[in-house]
C-alpha cells in the first residue's frame, strides 16, 4: 500500500487547524487570550506601581510639610496684674498646629516669668529631648523633666540630663494691659 504524502506529517499537523491546541480559528497570535506569563507580568506591574505610590506619597508629604507651617500667632494669657513679679507660672493656650478635631490635646503650655513690672520671659513647657512636659520647681529654681531626668536652669539652659538644647524661649509682649505670647511652631519642635 502506498503512503500518501499527508501521512508523513506529524500527527499534530494532520488535525484540522480548528482542533489544534492554542488555535482560535485563524486569529493572529497577538490576539490570543492573555497567557499566564502576561497575567503575572501585569500583576507585578500593578504591585510595583502600588509599592512606588506607598513610598512616593509620604516622601512628598515630608518635602512639602514646611510649606504648610502656620504663621506665628500672638495668644493672650491674661492681664498683667495676674502675674506676680518674680513668679513663674504655667500658662496654657491653643497649639497653632492643632488639627480641628484635636479637642483637649490642642492645648499646649509654656512657663511665664514676670521679672519686672513690664518685663516677662517665657519658655516652652516641653523638654527638648523627647517632648515630655517640664515642671518648675520654685525651691530649686530649676525646670525638671520627670521622664528622662532632664534639668534646665532658670534661664532655660541645660543643667543636666539627656537634653542637648536649652528650652526654647518664646516672645512675650504687653499690649493693652494683656500679656501675650508669640507661638511659633518652628521653635517648639522636639529633637
TORNU-261431 format. One record per residue (C-alpha): residue number from 1; residue in one letter; z, x, y. Coordinates in Angstrom, 3 decimals. Each point is the difference from the previous one (the first is absolute). Layout:
BEGIN
<titor><num>NUM</num><residu>a</residu><Z>Z</Z><X>X</X><Y>Y</Y></titor>
...
This chain:
BEGIN
<titor><num>1</num><residu>x</residu><Z>0.000</Z><X>0.000</X><Y>0.000</Y></titor>
<titor><num>2</num><residu>x</residu><Z>-0.962</Z><X>1.380</X><Y>3.338</Y></titor>
<titor><num>3</num><residu>x</residu><Z>2.632</Z><X>0.380</X><Y>2.695</Y></titor>
<titor><num>4</num><residu>x</residu><Z>-0.706</Z><X>-1.508</X><Y>3.289</Y></titor>
<titor><num>5</num><residu>x</residu><Z>0.506</Z><X>2.096</X><Y>3.082</Y></titor>
<titor><num>6</num><residu>x</residu><Z>2.665</Z><X>-2.467</X><Y>1.293</Y></titor>
<titor><num>7</num><residu>x</residu><Z>2.153</Z><X>0.679</X><Y>-3.050</Y></titor>
<titor><num>8</num><residu>x</residu><Z>0.445</Z><X>3.653</X><Y>0.926</Y></titor>
<titor><num>9</num><residu>x</residu><Z>1.839</Z><X>-0.799</X><Y>3.277</Y></titor>
<titor><num>10</num><residu>x</residu><Z>3.811</Z><X>0.009</X><Y>-0.060</Y></titor>
<titor><num>11</num><residu>x</residu><Z>1.586</Z><X>-3.268</X><Y>-0.991</Y></titor>
<titor><num>12</num><residu>x</residu><Z>1.298</Z><X>-0.638</X><Y>3.552</Y></titor>
<titor><num>13</num><residu>x</residu><Z>-3.464</Z><X>0.288</X><Y>1.469</Y></titor>
<titor><num>14</num><residu>x</residu><Z>-1.367</Z><X>-2.486</X><Y>-2.557</Y></titor>
<titor><num>15</num><residu>x</residu><Z>2.178</Z><X>-2.839</X><Y>1.298</Y></titor>
<titor><num>16</num><residu>x</residu><Z>-1.331</Z><X>-2.133</X><Y>2.807</Y></titor>
<titor><num>17</num><residu>x</residu><Z>1.100</Z><X>1.159</X><Y>3.500</Y></titor>
<titor><num>18</num><residu>x</residu><Z>2.093</Z><X>-3.144</X><Y>0.581</Y></titor>
<titor><num>19</num><residu>x</residu><Z>2.171</Z><X>0.824</X><Y>-3.069</Y></titor>
<titor><num>20</num><residu>x</residu><Z>0.606</Z><X>3.663</X><Y>0.781</Y></titor>
<titor><num>21</num><residu>x</residu><Z>3.509</Z><X>1.087</X><Y>1.144</Y></titor>
<titor><num>22</num><residu>x</residu><Z>0.358</Z><X>0.070</X><Y>3.784</Y></titor>
<titor><num>23</num><residu>x</residu><Z>-3.316</Z><X>-1.658</X><Y>0.687</Y></titor>
<titor><num>24</num><residu>x</residu><Z>-0.050</Z><X>-2.890</X><Y>2.428</Y></titor>
<titor><num>25</num><residu>x</residu><Z>-3.399</Z><X>-1.355</X><Y>-0.416</Y></titor>
<titor><num>26</num><residu>x</residu><Z>-1.993</Z><X>2.593</X><Y>1.859</Y></titor>
<titor><num>27</num><residu>x</residu><Z>2.223</Z><X>0.528</X><Y>3.073</Y></titor>
<titor><num>28</num><residu>x</residu><Z>-0.009</Z><X>3.507</X><Y>1.459</Y></titor>
<titor><num>29</num><residu>x</residu><Z>3.010</Z><X>2.143</X><Y>-1.089</Y></titor>
<titor><num>30</num><residu>x</residu><Z>1.568</Z><X>0.078</X><Y>3.516</Y></titor>
<titor><num>31</num><residu>x</residu><Z>0.535</Z><X>-3.780</X><Y>-0.119</Y></titor>
<titor><num>32</num><residu>x</residu><Z>1.962</Z><X>0.051</X><Y>-3.224</Y></titor>
<titor><num>33</num><residu>x</residu><Z>3.516</Z><X>-1.502</X><Y>0.098</Y></titor>
<titor><num>34</num><residu>x</residu><Z>2.743</Z><X>2.385</X><Y>1.224</Y></titor>
<titor><num>35</num><residu>x</residu><Z>0.894</Z><X>2.502</X><Y>-2.657</Y></titor>
<titor><num>36</num><residu>x</residu><Z>3.494</Z><X>1.161</X><Y>-0.787</Y></titor>
<titor><num>37</num><residu>x</residu><Z>-0.588</Z><X>3.271</X><Y>1.848</Y></titor>
<titor><num>38</num><residu>x</residu><Z>-1.180</Z><X>-1.814</X><Y>3.128</Y></titor>
<titor><num>39</num><residu>x</residu><Z>3.000</Z><X>-2.371</X><Y>-0.172</Y></titor>
<titor><num>40</num><residu>x</residu><Z>2.481</Z><X>2.873</X><Y>-0.333</Y></titor>
<titor><num>41</num><residu>x</residu><Z>-1.720</Z><X>1.815</X><Y>2.869</Y></titor>
<titor><num>42</num><residu>x</residu><Z>0.481</Z><X>-3.028</X><Y>2.229</Y></titor>
<titor><num>43</num><residu>x</residu><Z>3.643</Z><X>-0.339</X><Y>-1.061</Y></titor>
<titor><num>44</num><residu>x</residu><Z>0.593</Z><X>3.682</X><Y>0.854</Y></titor>
<titor><num>45</num><residu>x</residu><Z>-1.728</Z><X>-0.389</X><Y>3.366</Y></titor>
<titor><num>46</num><residu>x</residu><Z>2.103</Z><X>-3.080</X><Y>0.831</Y></titor>
<titor><num>47</num><residu>x</residu><Z>3.234</Z><X>1.731</X><Y>-1.052</Y></titor>
<titor><num>48</num><residu>x</residu><Z>-0.906</Z><X>3.057</X><Y>2.068</Y></titor>
<titor><num>49</num><residu>x</residu><Z>-0.738</Z><X>-2.138</X><Y>3.048</Y></titor>
<titor><num>50</num><residu>x</residu><Z>3.338</Z><X>-1.802</X><Y>-0.332</Y></titor>
<titor><num>51</num><residu>x</residu><Z>1.825</Z><X>3.324</X><Y>-0.481</Y></titor>
<titor><num>52</num><residu>x</residu><Z>-1.668</Z><X>1.497</X><Y>3.068</Y></titor>
<titor><num>53</num><residu>x</residu><Z>0.994</Z><X>-3.078</X><Y>2.010</Y></titor>
<titor><num>54</num><residu>x</residu><Z>3.614</Z><X>0.382</X><Y>-1.117</Y></titor>
<titor><num>55</num><residu>x</residu><Z>-0.020</Z><X>3.536</X><Y>1.399</Y></titor>
<titor><num>56</num><residu>x</residu><Z>-2.091</Z><X>-0.497</X><Y>3.152</Y></titor>
<titor><num>57</num><residu>x</residu><Z>1.696</Z><X>-3.148</X><Y>1.395</Y></titor>
<titor><num>58</num><residu>x</residu><Z>3.547</Z><X>1.489</X><Y>0.180</Y></titor>
<titor><num>59</num><residu>x</residu><Z>-1.424</Z><X>3.267</X><Y>1.318</Y></titor>
<titor><num>60</num><residu>x</residu><Z>-1.711</Z><X>-1.877</X><Y>2.845</Y></titor>
<titor><num>61</num><residu>x</residu><Z>3.270</Z><X>-1.818</X><Y>0.744</Y></titor>
<titor><num>62</num><residu>x</residu><Z>1.843</Z><X>3.321</X><Y>0.326</Y></titor>
<titor><num>63</num><residu>x</residu><Z>-2.689</Z><X>1.474</X><Y>2.246</Y></titor>
<titor><num>64</num><residu>x</residu><Z>-0.236</Z><X>-3.074</X><Y>2.240</Y></titor>
<titor><num>65</num><residu>x</residu><Z>3.775</Z><X>-0.748</X><Y>0.196</Y></titor>
<titor><num>66</num><residu>x</residu><Z>0.652</Z><X>2.139</X><Y>3.106</Y></titor>
<titor><num>67</num><residu>x</residu><Z>-2.573</Z><X>-2.071</X><Y>1.879</Y></titor>
<titor><num>68</num><residu>x</residu><Z>2.122</Z><X>-3.115</X><Y>-0.586</Y></titor>
<titor><num>69</num><residu>x</residu><Z>3.354</Z><X>1.388</X><Y>1.254</Y></titor>
<titor><num>70</num><residu>x</residu><Z>1.509</Z><X>-2.398</X><Y>2.535</Y></titor>
<titor><num>71</num><residu>x</residu><Z>0.665</Z><X>1.147</X><Y>3.539</Y></titor>
<titor><num>72</num><residu>x</residu><Z>3.563</Z><X>0.915</X><Y>0.982</Y></titor>
<titor><num>73</num><residu>x</residu><Z>2.032</Z><X>-2.988</X><Y>1.213</Y></titor>
<titor><num>74</num><residu>x</residu><Z>3.086</Z><X>-0.254</X><Y>2.234</Y></titor>
<titor><num>75</num><residu>x</residu><Z>2.720</Z><X>-2.122</X><Y>-1.635</Y></titor>
<titor><num>76</num><residu>x</residu><Z>2.965</Z><X>-1.386</X><Y>1.993</Y></titor>
<titor><num>77</num><residu>x</residu><Z>3.374</Z><X>0.911</X><Y>-1.524</Y></titor>
<titor><num>78</num><residu>x</residu><Z>2.384</Z><X>-1.748</X><Y>2.367</Y></titor>
<titor><num>79</num><residu>x</residu><Z>1.566</Z><X>0.300</X><Y>3.438</Y></titor>
<titor><num>80</num><residu>x</residu><Z>1.148</Z><X>3.432</X><Y>1.194</Y></titor>
<titor><num>81</num><residu>x</residu><Z>3.643</Z><X>-1.151</X><Y>0.141</Y></titor>
<titor><num>82</num><residu>x</residu><Z>-0.026</Z><X>-0.784</X><Y>-3.744</Y></titor>
<titor><num>83</num><residu>x</residu><Z>0.050</Z><X>3.736</X><Y>-0.779</Y></titor>
<titor><num>84</num><residu>x</residu><Z>3.104</Z><X>2.099</X><Y>0.742</Y></titor>
<titor><num>85</num><residu>x</residu><Z>-0.426</Z><X>3.394</X><Y>1.650</Y></titor>
<titor><num>86</num><residu>x</residu><Z>0.389</Z><X>2.685</X><Y>-2.678</Y></titor>
<titor><num>87</num><residu>x</residu><Z>-0.370</Z><X>-2.521</X><Y>-2.846</Y></titor>
<titor><num>88</num><residu>x</residu><Z>-2.610</Z><X>0.045</X><Y>-2.730</Y></titor>
<titor><num>89</num><residu>x</residu><Z>-1.191</Z><X>-3.419</X><Y>-1.203</Y></titor>
<titor><num>90</num><residu>x</residu><Z>-2.332</Z><X>-1.149</X><Y>-2.733</Y></titor>
<titor><num>91</num><residu>x</residu><Z>-2.762</Z><X>-2.215</X><Y>1.430</Y></titor>
<titor><num>92</num><residu>x</residu><Z>-2.550</Z><X>-2.036</X><Y>-1.925</Y></titor>
<titor><num>93</num><residu>x</residu><Z>-3.441</Z><X>-1.226</X><Y>0.964</Y></titor>
<titor><num>94</num><residu>x</residu><Z>-3.237</Z><X>-1.142</X><Y>-1.645</Y></titor>
<titor><num>95</num><residu>x</residu><Z>-2.008</Z><X>2.798</X><Y>-1.623</Y></titor>
<titor><num>96</num><residu>x</residu><Z>-3.338</Z><X>0.436</X><Y>1.827</Y></titor>
<titor><num>97</num><residu>x</residu><Z>-1.818</Z><X>0.466</X><Y>-3.336</Y></titor>
<titor><num>98</num><residu>x</residu><Z>1.565</Z><X>-2.962</X><Y>-1.799</Y></titor>
<titor><num>99</num><residu>x</residu><Z>-2.308</Z><X>-2.458</X><Y>-1.712</Y></titor>
<titor><num>100</num><residu>x</residu><Z>0.216</Z><X>-3.665</X><Y>1.041</Y></titor>
<titor><num>101</num><residu>x</residu><Z>1.604</Z><X>-1.032</X><Y>-3.305</Y></titor>
<titor><num>102</num><residu>x</residu><Z>2.569</Z><X>2.847</X><Y>-0.053</Y></titor>
<titor><num>103</num><residu>x</residu><Z>2.891</Z><X>-2.263</X><Y>1.011</Y></titor>
<titor><num>104</num><residu>x</residu><Z>3.404</Z><X>1.708</X><Y>0.251</Y></titor>
<titor><num>105</num><residu>x</residu><Z>-1.374</Z><X>3.400</X><Y>-0.983</Y></titor>
<titor><num>106</num><residu>x</residu><Z>-2.106</Z><X>0.019</X><Y>3.161</Y></titor>
<titor><num>107</num><residu>x</residu><Z>3.140</Z><X>0.998</X><Y>1.899</Y></titor>
<titor><num>108</num><residu>x</residu><Z>0.631</Z><X>3.702</X><Y>0.480</Y></titor>
<titor><num>109</num><residu>x</residu><Z>2.794</Z><X>1.995</X><Y>1.594</Y></titor>
<titor><num>110</num><residu>x</residu><Z>0.728</Z><X>2.836</X><Y>2.395</Y></titor>
<titor><num>111</num><residu>x</residu><Z>3.109</Z><X>1.673</X><Y>1.374</Y></titor>
<titor><num>112</num><residu>x</residu><Z>0.462</Z><X>-0.339</X><Y>3.766</Y></titor>
<titor><num>113</num><residu>x</residu><Z>2.464</Z><X>2.120</X><Y>1.987</Y></titor>
<titor><num>114</num><residu>x</residu><Z>0.869</Z><X>-0.622</X><Y>3.622</Y></titor>
<titor><num>115</num><residu>x</residu><Z>0.683</Z><X>3.448</X><Y>1.448</Y></titor>
<titor><num>116</num><residu>x</residu><Z>0.405</Z><X>-1.001</X><Y>3.658</Y></titor>
<titor><num>117</num><residu>x</residu><Z>-0.203</Z><X>-3.118</X><Y>2.137</Y></titor>
<titor><num>118</num><residu>x</residu><Z>-3.795</Z><X>0.144</X><Y>0.042</Y></titor>
<titor><num>119</num><residu>x</residu><Z>-0.807</Z><X>2.420</X><Y>-2.851</Y></titor>
<titor><num>120</num><residu>x</residu><Z>-0.589</Z><X>-0.997</X><Y>-3.624</Y></titor>
<titor><num>121</num><residu>x</residu><Z>-1.242</Z><X>1.881</X><Y>-3.068</Y></titor>
<titor><num>122</num><residu>x</residu><Z>-1.179</Z><X>-1.547</X><Y>-3.255</Y></titor>
<titor><num>123</num><residu>x</residu><Z>-0.752</Z><X>1.271</X><Y>-3.486</Y></titor>
<titor><num>124</num><residu>x</residu><Z>-1.742</Z><X>-1.533</X><Y>-2.976</Y></titor>
<titor><num>125</num><residu>x</residu><Z>2.393</Z><X>-1.704</X><Y>-2.393</Y></titor>
<titor><num>126</num><residu>x</residu><Z>-1.684</Z><X>1.537</X><Y>-3.028</Y></titor>
<titor><num>127</num><residu>x</residu><Z>0.291</Z><X>3.434</X><Y>-1.591</Y></titor>
<titor><num>128</num><residu>x</residu><Z>-3.085</Z><X>2.221</X><Y>0.218</Y></titor>
<titor><num>129</num><residu>x</residu><Z>0.438</Z><X>1.100</X><Y>-3.632</Y></titor>
<titor><num>130</num><residu>x</residu><Z>-0.611</Z><X>-3.248</X><Y>-1.902</Y></titor>
<titor><num>131</num><residu>x</residu><Z>0.365</Z><X>-2.797</X><Y>2.545</Y></titor>
<titor><num>132</num><residu>x</residu><Z>3.546</Z><X>-1.035</X><Y>-0.934</Y></titor>
<titor><num>133</num><residu>x</residu><Z>2.061</Z><X>-1.616</X><Y>2.773</Y></titor>
<titor><num>134</num><residu>x</residu><Z>2.373</Z><X>2.355</X><Y>1.808</Y></titor>
<titor><num>135</num><residu>x</residu><Z>3.380</Z><X>-0.973</X><Y>1.422</Y></titor>
<titor><num>136</num><residu>x</residu><Z>1.937</Z><X>1.395</X><Y>2.938</Y></titor>
<titor><num>137</num><residu>x</residu><Z>3.429</Z><X>1.450</X><Y>-0.717</Y></titor>
<titor><num>138</num><residu>x</residu><Z>1.898</Z><X>-0.133</X><Y>3.297</Y></titor>
<titor><num>139</num><residu>x</residu><Z>2.873</Z><X>2.277</X><Y>-1.065</Y></titor>
<titor><num>140</num><residu>x</residu><Z>-2.272</Z><X>2.749</X><Y>-1.342</Y></titor>
<titor><num>141</num><residu>x</residu><Z>-2.694</Z><X>-0.492</X><Y>2.671</Y></titor>
<titor><num>142</num><residu>x</residu><Z>-2.724</Z><X>0.153</X><Y>-2.694</Y></titor>
<titor><num>143</num><residu>x</residu><Z>-2.732</Z><X>-2.263</X><Y>-1.313</Y></titor>
<titor><num>144</num><residu>x</residu><Z>0.379</Z><X>-0.150</X><Y>-3.793</Y></titor>
<titor><num>145</num><residu>x</residu><Z>-2.520</Z><X>-0.970</X><Y>-2.650</Y></titor>
<titor><num>146</num><residu>x</residu><Z>1.980</Z><X>-1.239</X><Y>-3.024</Y></titor>
<titor><num>147</num><residu>x</residu><Z>-2.929</Z><X>0.121</X><Y>-2.436</Y></titor>
<titor><num>148</num><residu>x</residu><Z>-0.723</Z><X>3.722</X><Y>-0.202</Y></titor>
<titor><num>149</num><residu>x</residu><Z>2.694</Z><X>1.562</X><Y>2.175</Y></titor>
<titor><num>150</num><residu>x</residu><Z>-2.052</Z><X>0.534</X><Y>3.155</Y></titor>
<titor><num>151</num><residu>x</residu><Z>2.096</Z><X>0.770</X><Y>3.090</Y></titor>
<titor><num>152</num><residu>x</residu><Z>-1.249</Z><X>-0.007</X><Y>3.592</Y></titor>
<titor><num>153</num><residu>x</residu><Z>1.746</Z><X>1.262</X><Y>3.154</Y></titor>
<titor><num>154</num><residu>x</residu><Z>0.718</Z><X>-2.207</X><Y>2.995</Y></titor>
<titor><num>155</num><residu>x</residu><Z>-3.363</Z><X>1.021</X><Y>1.522</Y></titor>
<titor><num>156</num><residu>x</residu><Z>-1.909</Z><X>-0.954</X><Y>-3.205</Y></titor>
<titor><num>157</num><residu>x</residu><Z>-0.560</Z><X>3.571</X><Y>-1.210</Y></titor>
<titor><num>158</num><residu>x</residu><Z>0.529</Z><X>0.766</X><Y>-3.688</Y></titor>
<titor><num>159</num><residu>x</residu><Z>3.503</Z><X>1.220</X><Y>-0.873</Y></titor>
<titor><num>160</num><residu>x</residu><Z>-0.183</Z><X>0.011</X><Y>-3.810</Y></titor>
<titor><num>161</num><residu>x</residu><Z>-1.724</Z><X>-1.459</X><Y>-3.043</Y></titor>
<titor><num>162</num><residu>x</residu><Z>-3.610</Z><X>-0.403</X><Y>-1.025</Y></titor>
<titor><num>163</num><residu>x</residu><Z>-1.583</Z><X>-1.324</X><Y>3.248</Y></titor>
<titor><num>164</num><residu>x</residu><Z>-2.399</Z><X>2.569</X><Y>1.440</Y></titor>
<titor><num>165</num><residu>x</residu><Z>-0.541</Z><X>-1.785</X><Y>3.320</Y></titor>
<titor><num>166</num><residu>x</residu><Z>2.413</Z><X>-1.411</X><Y>2.593</Y></titor>
<titor><num>167</num><residu>x</residu><Z>0.432</Z><X>-3.722</X><Y>0.590</Y></titor>
<titor><num>168</num><residu>x</residu><Z>-2.863</Z><X>-1.168</X><Y>2.209</Y></titor>
<titor><num>169</num><residu>x</residu><Z>1.170</Z><X>-0.794</X><Y>3.501</Y></titor>
<titor><num>170</num><residu>x</residu><Z>-1.298</Z><X>-3.210</X><Y>1.534</Y></titor>
<titor><num>171</num><residu>x</residu><Z>-0.701</Z><X>-0.615</X><Y>3.669</Y></titor>
<titor><num>172</num><residu>x</residu><Z>2.423</Z><X>-2.263</X><Y>1.848</Y></titor>
<titor><num>173</num><residu>x</residu><Z>-0.285</Z><X>-1.570</X><Y>3.431</Y></titor>
<titor><num>174</num><residu>x</residu><Z>1.969</Z><X>-2.406</X><Y>2.142</Y></titor>
<titor><num>175</num><residu>x</residu><Z>-2.103</Z><X>-2.741</X><Y>1.513</Y></titor>
<titor><num>176</num><residu>x</residu><Z>1.365</Z><X>-2.968</X><Y>1.958</Y></titor>
<titor><num>177</num><residu>x</residu><Z>3.491</Z><X>0.579</X><Y>-1.379</Y></titor>
<titor><num>178</num><residu>x</residu><Z>-1.189</Z><X>0.077</X><Y>-3.616</Y></titor>
<titor><num>179</num><residu>x</residu><Z>-0.020</Z><X>3.020</X><Y>-2.300</Y></titor>
<titor><num>180</num><residu>x</residu><Z>-3.368</Z><X>0.330</X><Y>-1.741</Y></titor>
<titor><num>181</num><residu>x</residu><Z>-1.104</Z><X>2.305</X><Y>-2.805</Y></titor>
<titor><num>182</num><residu>x</residu><Z>-3.558</Z><X>1.169</X><Y>-0.625</Y></titor>
<titor><num>183</num><residu>x</residu><Z>-0.962</Z><X>-0.413</X><Y>-3.638</Y></titor>
<titor><num>184</num><residu>x</residu><Z>-2.802</Z><X>2.262</X><Y>-1.081</Y></titor>
<titor><num>185</num><residu>x</residu><Z>-0.879</Z><X>-0.259</X><Y>-3.712</Y></titor>
<titor><num>186</num><residu>x</residu><Z>-1.386</Z><X>3.549</X><Y>0.043</Y></titor>
<titor><num>187</num><residu>x</residu><Z>3.464</Z><X>1.405</X><Y>0.815</Y></titor>
<titor><num>188</num><residu>x</residu><Z>1.929</Z><X>-1.764</X><Y>-2.737</Y></titor>
<titor><num>189</num><residu>x</residu><Z>-2.010</Z><X>1.048</X><Y>-3.047</Y></titor>
<titor><num>190</num><residu>x</residu><Z>1.886</Z><X>1.554</X><Y>-2.887</Y></titor>
<titor><num>191</num><residu>x</residu><Z>-0.819</Z><X>3.310</X><Y>-1.670</Y></titor>
